[in-house]
Amino acid sequence: MTRDKYKLLGSVVKTHGISGEVVIRFRIPVKGINKNLKSLMIKMDGLLVPFSIISWHNLTDNEIVAVFRDINSKKKAETLKDKDIYIPRNEITNSTVRSDILNLSGYKVTDIRIGEIGKTTGILEVPGNDLLQVEYQKRQILIPVQEGLILEIDSVKKLITVDLPEGFLEI
């Protein structure tokens, strides 16, 4: 299985309950996943390892609770914490995913009230909370990659539209 056939979906952020359920937080904005999805890949020691899905359901807009075959205790589920989760590319289409956040260097960032803020210099990958690095007034600011803050990513125009809270840039 080659990694180019898979897309980084998110990571396991915590266990859920005592029967081996895990919470997966999306790193990419997702509108939906194929309900018939049978397996996900989990990055273990640098390799993508398939895990069969018994069931899953939405917890929030950017989190799901998943139950994997052979992960039937909280102790086993703990071994998956902070592991990256990959999904077959054919299970998510461009209509489902707004953008691949890991390829946003050089994009112009514009706030809906303030206007142009600056250009992106990359993504700081923090488990469960990726941060968009932006050059703003000769200093770097970090914008959480979250729905509600990042409104639109236009890869044709290389433009990211954000809705920053009042006072965000003064911090």
Buried (B, 14 or more C-beta within 10 A) or exposed (E): EEEEEBBBBBBBBBBBEEEBBBBBBBBBBBEEBEEEBEBBBBBEEEEBEEBEBBEBEEBEEBBBBBBBEEBBEBEBBBEBBEBBBBBBEEBBEEEBBBBBBBEBEEBBBBBEEEEEBBBBBBBEBEBBBBBBBBBBEEEEBBBEBBEEBBBBBEBEEBBBBBEBEEEBBEE
